[in-house]
Amino acid sequence: MKFCFNDQQVLFAETVREMLTKRCSPEHINDFISSDMNSMPLVWDAFMAMGVPGMAAPESLGGLEMSDLDSILIMEELGRSACPEPIMEHAVLSVPLLTECNEGNKYSDVLEVIISGTKRASVVFDDQYALGADAVQYLLVFHAGQLHLLEQESTKLQRQKSVDESRHLFSIEWDPSASTLIESNPERVDSLTKKTELRAKAATSAQCIGVAEYLLEKTVQYVQDRKQFGKPVGVNQAIKHQLADTGKAIEFARPMVHRGAWCLSNGHPETDLAVHMGKLLSSQAVELACKTALQCHGAIAYTLEYDLQIWLKRGLTLSSSWGDIYNQRDRIANCLGL
């Protein structure tokens, strides 16, 4: 039995990395943060050209019919580049969710434009802010045991503060109505809610791995280049131990994140446990990577003039997104009946 990704999965992820390296550099991200723009058009256009917005949609609707496992490496690349575009919310959450609700082709027109990427969508839960809501045309909202499909123009958005300035968070004011309701069956909504949350946690876990890996690489490079008393600071054992512990945490978390995605794709009975374990370990790994990078770089690491602060903020934000370490521990205990 072969426990690894196939050539197509790896090649797709490498292609995404190459594109993001060119179009989503720290300079591009800083320009985006300092501007009034709600998106990075060159990045989104490149995603559209590769079919990423509709990668989870069925081929019959013009998608790539990729599973959660197929897309998990792409999520890692989003974390590695600290990409501000809400691809996870659009491609991994919104497209599969609306596809499952498209009985009788009622929403085929909306699906067609969001699968192509010409229009965007995001998912919102009652107790959460909407990420990137200013750049989307449609919002799928879980509210009071129901699922609604809204046009963004019909809502009132209120920008909220975020530690990571590249993540545009919004609270939403809107009026539920029969015209926006797309699913009201309690069991059905509960199933869709659970599946969407698990997908979000698995994808966020992968982004945590990408951020942690980038921070570790940059920190290793820094301690090799930075010299004190004529020697690289990386020769000190205390530095080596911190870097080794961080690398170990990343490599321990990565297989569990991949297992969570595999379980999601195959409907495995241990899906809940695997996804929560992946989120726990990846959150721990990225938090450790942030602490190690900050300590090894010194105070310069969190200054706005130093690009590493982009990944430090993104890592700490992703660590707590969709449930922090303590929340995941509670979920794991529940899965185990403890």
C-alpha positions as CSV (number, residue, x, y, z in Angstrom):
1,M,0.0,0.0,0.0
2,K,1.3,3.4,-1.0
3,F,0.9,6.1,1.7
4,C,1.8,9.2,-0.3
5,F,0.3,11.8,-2.7
6,N,0.2,11.0,-6.4
7,D,2.1,12.9,-9.1
8,Q,-0.9,15.0,-10.1
9,Q,-1.6,16.1,-6.6
10,V,2.0,17.1,-6.0
11,L,2.3,18.9,-9.4
12,F,-0.8,20.9,-8.8
13,A,0.5,22.1,-5.4
14,E,3.9,22.9,-6.9
15,T,2.2,25.0,-9.6
16,V,0.2,26.9,-7.0
17,R,3.4,27.5,-5.1
18,E,5.2,28.8,-8.1
19,M,2.3,31.2,-8.9
20,L,2.1,32.5,-5.4
21,T,5.8,33.1,-5.2
22,K,5.5,35.4,-8.2
23,R,2.2,37.1,-7.4
24,C,1.8,36.9,-3.7
25,S,5.2,38.0,-2.4
26,P,5.6,40.0,0.9
27,E,5.7,43.2,-1.2
28,H,2.4,42.3,-2.8
29,I,0.8,41.5,0.6
30,N,2.1,44.7,2.2
31,D,0.7,46.7,-0.8
32,F,-2.6,45.0,-0.3
33,I,-2.7,45.8,3.4
34,S,-1.9,49.4,2.9
35,S,-4.4,49.8,0.0
36,D,-8.2,50.1,0.0
37,M,-8.6,47.1,-2.2
38,N,-10.7,44.1,-1.1
39,S,-8.8,41.6,-3.3
40,M,-5.6,40.8,-5.1
41,P,-6.8,40.6,-8.8
42,L,-3.7,39.1,-10.2
43,V,-3.7,36.3,-7.7
44,W,-7.4,35.6,-8.1
45,D,-7.1,35.6,-11.9
46,A,-4.3,33.1,-11.7
47,F,-6.4,30.8,-9.4
48,M,-9.2,31.1,-12.0
49,A,-6.9,30.1,-14.8
50,M,-5.9,27.0,-12.8
51,G,-9.5,26.0,-11.9
52,V,-8.9,26.4,-8.2
53,P,-12.2,28.2,-7.4
54,G,-14.2,25.2,-8.7
55,M,-11.7,22.5,-7.8
56,A,-14.2,20.7,-5.5
57,A,-17.2,20.9,-7.9
58,P,-18.3,17.9,-10.0
59,E,-16.9,17.7,-13.5
60,S,-20.5,17.8,-14.8
61,L,-20.7,21.4,-13.5
62,G,-17.4,22.4,-14.8
63,G,-15.3,21.7,-11.7
64,L,-12.3,19.5,-11.2
65,E,-14.1,17.1,-8.8
66,M,-11.2,17.2,-6.3
67,S,-11.6,15.7,-2.9
68,D,-10.6,17.2,0.5
69,L,-7.5,15.1,0.3
70,D,-6.7,16.4,-3.2
71,S,-6.9,20.0,-2.1
72,I,-5.1,19.7,1.2
73,L,-1.6,20.3,-0.3
74,I,-3.0,23.5,-2.0
75,M,-4.2,24.7,1.5
76,E,-0.6,24.2,2.8
77,E,0.6,26.4,0.0
78,L,-1.9,29.1,0.9
79,G,-0.4,29.1,4.4
80,R,3.1,29.0,3.2
81,S,2.5,32.2,1.1
82,A,0.2,33.8,3.7
83,C,-2.2,34.4,0.8
84,P,-4.9,36.9,1.7
85,E,-7.4,35.6,-0.8
86,P,-10.2,33.5,0.9
87,I,-9.8,30.5,-1.3
88,M,-10.7,28.1,1.5
89,E,-14.0,29.8,2.2
90,H,-14.9,29.9,-1.5
91,A,-13.5,26.6,-3.0
92,V,-13.4,24.3,0.0
93,L,-16.5,25.4,1.8
94,S,-19.0,27.3,-0.3
95,V,-18.8,25.3,-3.6
96,P,-19.3,21.8,-2.0
97,L,-22.0,23.2,0.3
98,L,-24.1,24.8,-2.4
99,T,-23.5,21.7,-4.6
100,E,-25.1,19.5,-2.0
101,C,-28.1,21.9,-1.8
102,N,-28.5,22.1,-5.6
103,E,-31.4,19.6,-5.8
104,G,-33.4,20.0,-9.0
105,N,-30.6,22.4,-10.3
106,K,-32.3,25.2,-8.4
107,Y,-29.0,27.0,-7.8
108,S,-27.1,26.0,-11.0
109,D,-26.9,29.6,-12.2
110,V,-25.1,30.7,-9.0
111,L,-23.0,27.6,-9.0
112,E,-21.8,28.2,-12.5
113,V,-20.4,31.6,-11.7
114,I,-18.8,30.7,-8.4
115,I,-17.2,27.5,-9.9
116,S,-15.7,29.6,-12.7
117,G,-14.6,32.2,-10.1
118,T,-16.2,35.1,-12.0
119,K,-18.2,35.6,-8.8
120,R,-17.2,34.7,-5.3
121,A,-18.9,33.2,-2.2
122,S,-18.1,32.7,1.4
123,V,-19.6,30.8,4.4
124,V,-20.7,32.4,7.6
125,F,-21.8,30.9,10.9
126,D,-24.0,32.7,13.5
127,D,-21.2,33.2,16.0
128,Q,-18.4,34.1,13.5
129,Y,-17.3,37.0,11.4
130,A,-17.3,36.6,7.6
131,L,-13.8,36.5,6.1
132,G,-13.4,38.5,2.9
133,A,-17.1,39.4,2.7
134,D,-16.3,42.7,1.0
135,A,-14.9,40.8,-2.0
136,V,-17.8,38.2,-2.5
137,Q,-21.1,38.4,-4.2
138,Y,-22.8,35.6,-2.3
139,L,-22.9,34.5,1.3
140,L,-24.0,31.1,2.6
141,V,-25.2,31.8,6.2
142,F,-26.0,29.2,8.8
143,H,-28.6,30.9,11.0
144,A,-30.9,29.5,13.7
145,G,-30.8,26.0,12.4
146,Q,-31.3,27.0,8.8
147,L,-29.1,27.7,5.8
148,H,-29.6,30.9,3.7
149,L,-28.1,32.1,0.5
150,L,-27.7,35.9,0.4
151,E,-26.5,38.3,-2.2
152,Q,-23.9,40.4,-0.5
153,E,-25.5,43.6,-1.8
154,S,-28.5,42.9,0.3
155,T,-26.5,42.9,3.5
156,K,-24.9,45.5,5.7
157,L,-21.2,44.8,6.4
158,Q,-19.3,46.2,9.4
159,R,-15.5,45.9,9.2
160,Q,-14.0,44.3,12.4
161,K,-10.4,44.6,13.7
162,S,-8.1,41.7,13.1
163,V,-4.6,41.0,14.4
164,D,-3.8,40.0,10.8
165,E,-4.6,43.0,8.7
166,S,-4.6,41.0,5.5
167,R,-7.7,39.1,6.7
168,H,-10.8,41.3,6.2
169,L,-13.3,40.4,8.8
170,F,-16.9,41.6,8.8
171,S,-20.0,41.3,10.9
172,I,-23.2,41.0,8.8
173,E,-26.6,42.5,9.3
174,W,-29.4,41.0,7.2
175,D,-33.0,39.9,7.3
176,P,-33.9,36.2,7.0
177,S,-36.8,35.6,4.5
178,A,-38.4,32.8,2.6
179,S,-36.5,34.0,-0.6
180,T,-33.1,33.5,1.0
181,L,-33.9,30.1,2.7
182,I,-32.3,27.2,0.9
183,E,-32.5,24.5,3.6
184,S,-34.6,24.2,6.7
185,N,-34.7,20.5,7.5
186,P,-33.0,20.3,11.0
187,E,-31.3,17.0,10.4
188,R,-30.1,18.1,6.9
189,V,-28.8,21.5,8.2
190,D,-27.1,19.8,11.1
191,S,-25.3,17.4,8.8
192,L,-24.2,20.3,6.4
193,T,-23.0,22.3,9.4
194,K,-20.9,19.5,10.8
195,K,-19.4,18.6,7.4
196,T,-18.6,22.3,6.6
197,E,-17.0,22.8,10.0
198,L,-14.8,19.7,9.6
199,R,-13.7,20.8,6.1
200,A,-12.8,24.2,7.5
201,K,-10.8,22.7,10.3
202,A,-8.9,20.3,8.0
203,A,-8.1,23.1,5.5
204,T,-7.1,25.5,8.3
205,S,-4.9,22.8,9.8
206,A,-3.1,22.5,6.5
207,Q,-2.6,26.3,6.3
208,C,-1.1,26.1,9.8
209,I,1.4,23.6,8.5
210,G,2.3,25.8,5.6
211,V,2.9,28.9,7.9
212,A,4.9,26.8,10.4
213,E,7.1,25.4,7.6
214,Y,7.8,28.8,6.2
215,L,8.7,30.3,9.6
216,L,11.0,27.4,10.3
217,E,12.8,27.7,7.0
218,K,13.3,31.5,7.4
219,T,14.5,31.1,11.0
220,V,17.0,28.4,10.0
221,Q,18.3,30.7,7.3
222,Y,18.5,33.7,9.7
223,V,20.5,31.9,12.4
224,Q,22.9,30.7,9.8
225,D,23.5,34.2,8.4
226,R,23.4,36.1,11.7
227,K,26.8,36.2,13.4
228,Q,27.9,37.0,16.9
229,F,31.5,36.8,18.1
230,G,32.5,35.7,14.7
231,K,30.2,32.7,14.6
232,P,26.6,32.0,13.3
233,V,24.2,32.2,16.2
234,G,22.8,28.9,15.0
235,V,25.8,27.0,16.3
236,N,24.5,27.4,19.9
237,Q,22.8,24.3,21.2
238,A,19.9,26.3,22.7
239,I,19.0,27.5,19.2
240,K,19.4,24.1,17.7
241,H,17.1,22.5,20.2
242,Q,14.4,25.1,19.6
243,L,14.6,24.6,15.8
244,A,14.6,20.8,16.2
245,D,11.6,20.8,18.5
246,T,9.7,23.0,16.0
247,G,10.6,20.8,13.0
248,K,9.5,17.7,15.0
249,A,6.2,19.3,15.9
250,I,5.5,20.1,12.2
251,E,6.4,16.6,11.1
252,F,4.2,15.0,13.8
253,A,1.3,17.2,12.8
254,R,1.4,16.9,9.1
255,P,0.5,13.2,8.8
256,M,-2.5,13.7,11.1
257,V,-3.7,16.6,9.0
258,H,-3.4,14.5,5.9
259,R,-5.3,11.6,7.7
260,G,-8.1,14.0,8.6
261,A,-8.4,15.0,4.9
262,W,-8.4,11.4,3.8
263,C,-11.1,10.5,6.4
264,L,-13.2,13.4,5.1
265,S,-12.8,12.2,1.5
266,N,-13.7,8.6,2.3
267,G,-16.4,9.0,5.0
268,H,-14.4,7.2,7.6
269,P,-16.0,6.6,11.0
270,E,-13.1,8.3,12.8
271,T,-13.3,11.5,10.7
272,D,-14.3,13.7,13.7
273,L,-11.4,12.4,15.8
274,A,-8.8,12.6,13.0
275,V,-9.8,16.2,12.0
276,H,-9.7,17.5,15.6
277,M,-6.4,15.7,16.2
278,G,-5.0,17.4,13.1
279,K,-6.2,20.8,14.2
280,L,-4.8,20.3,17.7
281,L,-1.3,19.2,16.5
282,S,-1.1,21.8,13.7
283,S,-2.2,24.6,16.0
284,Q,0.5,23.6,18.5
285,A,3.1,23.4,15.7
286,V,2.4,26.8,14.3
287,E,2.3,28.4,17.7
288,L,5.7,26.9,18.5
289,A,7.0,28.0,15.1
290,C,5.9,31.6,15.9
291,K,7.5,31.6,19.3
292,T,10.7,30.1,18.0
293,A,10.9,32.5,15.0
294,L,10.3,35.5,17.3
295,Q,12.8,34.4,19.9
296,C,15.6,33.5,17.4
297,H,15.1,36.7,15.3
298,G,14.7,39.0,18.3
299,A,12.6,42.1,18.4
300,I,13.0,42.8,14.7
301,A,10.7,39.9,13.9
302,Y,7.5,41.8,14.9
303,T,8.3,45.2,13.4
304,L,6.2,46.2,10.4
305,E,9.3,46.8,8.4
306,Y,10.3,43.1,8.7
307,D,8.3,40.7,6.5
308,L,8.3,37.9,9.0
309,Q,5.6,39.7,11.0
310,I,3.1,38.7,8.2
311,W,3.5,35.0,8.9
312,L,3.6,35.5,12.7
313,K,0.2,37.2,12.6
314,R,-1.2,34.7,10.2
315,G,0.1,31.7,12.3
316,L,-1.4,33.0,15.5
317,T,-4.7,33.8,13.8
318,L,-5.0,30.4,12.1
319,S,-4.1,28.6,15.4
320,S,-7.2,29.9,17.0
321,S,-9.5,29.9,14.0
322,W,-12.2,27.2,13.9
323,G,-11.3,26.2,17.5
324,D,-8.1,26.8,19.4
325,I,-6.0,24.1,21.2
326,Y,-8.2,23.9,24.2
327,N,-11.4,23.6,22.1
328,Q,-9.8,20.8,20.1
329,R,-8.8,19.0,23.3
330,D,-12.4,19.1,24.4
331,R,-13.6,17.8,21.1
332,I,-11.1,14.9,21.1
333,A,-12.2,14.0,24.6
334,N,-15.8,13.9,23.5
335,C,-14.9,11.7,20.5
336,L,-13.2,9.3,22.9
337,G,-16.0,9.3,25.4
338,L,-13.8,10.8,28.1
